[in-house]
Amino acid sequence: MSEHRRKPPQPQGGGRASTRRAAQQRPGRGAPAGRDVPTASPSGPYAPEPGGSRAEARRAAQRGSSAGRGRGTGTAARGGRPDTRFINYPRSDRDGWKRFVPSWKLVSGTALGFFAVLVAGTGIGIAMVGTPDPNKAAKAQNNVFYWADGSQMVATGGSMNRQIVQISSIPRSMRDAVIAAENESFETDKGVDPMGIARAVWNMATGGSTQGGSTITQQYVKNNFLDSEQTLKRKVTELFIALKLGVTEEKDEVLAGYLNTAYYGRDAYGIQAAARAYFGKDSQDLNPAECAFLASVLKGPNLYNPDGGIGAAATPELNDQRARERWAWVLDRQVEVGRMDKTERAKYTDAQFPPRVESEQARGMTGQIGYLVDTAKAYVMKTQGVSAEQMALGGYKIRTTFEKSKVDALTKAVEETRDGFIDEKKRPDTDTFVQFGAASVDVKSGALVALYGGPGWDRKHFSNNANTSGVPVGSTWKPYVLAAAMEYGTQNSNGKGISADSKYQANDLTVINNREGRPLRDGSGNPFKQKNESPTPFGYVTLNEAMEKSINVPFAQLVFDVGHNKVREVAKSTGLLEESLNPNNDASFALGTSTPSAIRMADSYATFAASGTHREPYSVIEVVKDGVKLPLEAPKDQRAMDNAIADNITKVLQNVVQNGTATKVKKLGRPAAGKTGTTDENKSAWFVGYTPELSTSVALFRTDPNSADRKLISMKGVGDIPSIHGGDIPAEIWTEYMREALQGAPVKDFPEPEDIGVVADSAGAPSPTPSVVAPPSPSPSTIPPSSPAPSPSPSKGGKPSCKPWGLYCDPDTTSGTTNGGTDGGADGGTNSGVIAGTTGGSSGSPSPSGTGRPGRPGGTTGSFDGFETE
C-alpha cells in the first residue's frame, strides 16, 4: 500500500475521541485542571463555567428559563426574564408564603377602584329612581264585604279625611316626639344611618332591646311601597331613594312626607287622619300629650292602639298598657335628647294620658256588622298574609259565610231574652255588665253562619263576645272526658274503650284518687273531696246518668282514670286550641276550667254532629283584590274520632236534652243534643248544642268591658234570679235562635249509634246498682296505670299557692269544705269542687295547689286565626 493512503499515526492518549471525553469530564473526574473546553457559543448567556459538561449547560438553561417565567425585574439581574403581568400577584419578587401577601400598592389600588365603582353605581342608582308621592301613598280605597248570598253587607274605609298637610300644620311637639322616638340624628344624617343599623344589629345579636335601624327617611320611602313584595330589588331601590332624598330634599319636606303617609291604626293614614280618628281635631291643634301618643302608636298600631288588634298579644288591655308605657317613654326621650324641658315633662303624668274619641271605624258598623267585618278581616289577614296596613289601604272585596237571616235571628233571640230579664236601672248592682256571646256553625262545612258579639260598635262595645277569652266553659267540657274514655279506655278497662253504661261513684264529697289509686291531697294535706252542686246521695251511677244530671264526682275521677293528656288530645282533635286548654292535671280540669271561645265551642261540637269529622271554622268564601281573585279554599275535612264514638256522645247528649239539665231545648221540636255548663260562683253559664244541620253555642258572663283586667263578676241575682244556669237563659236563647234559623228545613234524625266499649266500672263499684247510699269514697284502685299522669301535690307549707293570675283562688280561706262551683240541679252546669281548706276553682274544683285558669281573668280578645286567640 502506498504511503499516502496510510493514516497518520495517532498520538498516545490523544485524538478526537480523547478530546470529546475530556470535554465531557468535570474537573476532578480525570480532566486536567485549567484545561480549556470549547463551546458552541462561548459568549452565550447559558454558557457553563469552564470545565462544565453539556448536561450542566442544559440544567443551567432550564433554571434560567424557569426564573425568567416566574420572576420579575428582580430576576433579570440574575439572568431571568422580566414579569409582564398587569397585577403582580402572587408576587414574583417574594418567596414562599410571602408571595401571597399583597403589597400596599395593590391594597390601596383595589380599595380605590372599589370605591370608584361604588360611587359610580350609587350615582347611577340615585339618578334612575324617583321620589315618593305622599298623595299616592296615603290614598285608600273601600273594602267591600258581602253576605254569603252575594248581597252587599257594608263598605268600609276610604271615607276618612286623608288630607295631606304642610309641615306648618304639624305641631313642633309632634315633630320633636317623632324625631326623639324614631331617629335622633334625623336633622343631620343623609337619609341613611350606618351607625344606627349597626347598633340595631348589635343589640339584636347580643340579646339587647330590639330597635329598628331605619331612619325617618327610610321609613317614609317604605310607606311608598306598601303594596310591593319584600324583595332584594325593593330593598336596594329603597336605599337609593333614601340616599337621594337625603341629599336633594329639605328635612322638613321629608318629615312631613313621613307623617302624612304613616299608618296610625283606626284606618288612619297620615297625621291629619290620625288626629281626626283619635282626638276629633285637626293636626295643628294637637297638644304635646296627644303628639306623644301618636308617636307611640307609630311603633306598631296593632300592638299600641288601645282599641286592640289582631293576635293573642294584641288585646285591648295589653295594648293599652303598652301604649301608656311607650307614651311615657316618648316624653322622657324628648327630655333626654333636649327636645323638651323637664318642667314641661312634669305636666304629663299618667292621669294626663290623652282620652280618645269614639273610633270612626264604628261609622256604618251598627249592630253585629262590626263584629262580622272584624272576624272576616282577621281571617283574610291570616290566610292571605295581608298586613293591617295593607288591609287599611282597601281595595278588597270579601264575600263572607255569614247568612243575614241567621245573624238577624241570633240577634233577635239574644236581645229579646236580654230585655226580658235584665233591668240595669232597676237593679244596677246586679244587672250591669252582663255579657252575651254566641256563634253558629254549619255542621256539613264548618262555615260560620252567624255570631253575636255584643250590643255593637255603634254602642261603644268593641270586644267580640263570640270570641270570648277567659270565660270557663263549665260542664260543657264533660263530653270530651267521656269521648276520651270511649276511645282510649281507662286503667280499669285494660286499655279498651269503655261504654257510657260504666258506673262511677257519684256521692257528694267523694275522695278522688290519682292513677296510682292514692287519694289526691288538698293544700292542707288532707284527702281531696270533690263537691257536687247537690248533696243528693246518688251512689254509683252510669256515666250516661252522670252526664244527664251533670254530676261532678264521676267525671273528676274519670279524668284520672283516662289521663288528662288523652282528654286534651280529643279536645284538640275537635278544633279547640291548645292555648285555651287548662294545663293543670287536676280534678277541676274535667269540670270545665278551660276557656275556648264561643266560636270554637260551636265548631267543636259540630264534630260530634258530623259523626267525628272535624272541619275548621271559616268566615270567608272569596276574596278579590283590585279585580284579581285571590286563591282561597275552604278547610279540608279531618277525621277526629271514630264515627261510633261521636254518635254515642250524641246519644248521651240527646238524653241531656230529653231528661236532663237542658229540657227547655225540647221546645225546639226536632232532634237536638247538647250540654249545659255553669261555673264557680255563677260567673259564667253556657249551653252548647246541635242538630244535624247547625251547631250553636251561647255564653253568658259578667264583666266590665272597660276594666283593665276584665275580671269575671258573679251573676247571682242578675234578673232577680238567685243563680243562673246554662239550662236557663243560654238554653232559651239557643232554642229561640235554632227555631228561627231552621224554619222550613226538613227534620232530620241523628245516626243510630252502634254499641261500643266495655262496661268498666270504677274501682269498688258493685255489679248491681246499690239502692242505698254508697260510701263517700271509692276504695283505691288496685290496677297499676300503664302511663301514670303526674299527681297533684300539696303546695309548700300546707297552704294553697295563689298565683297572681289565678282566677278563683283565696289563700285566706279558713279550713273547711266550701262549694267550689255550681252545677247540677236545674241546670247541671259544671263544676263544683271542694277542697278542704280552699275555695273551689273556676268552673269546678280547684287543683290541690289552689290554681285556676292561668293568665286569663276574663273578657274577650281579638282573633289570630280569624276567630280566636287565647
Summary of the structure (lengths in Angstrom):
residues: 870
radius of gyration: 42.0
end to end distance: 133.3
largest distance: 168.3
contacts: 3156
relative contact order: 0.10
helix: 40%
strand: 11%
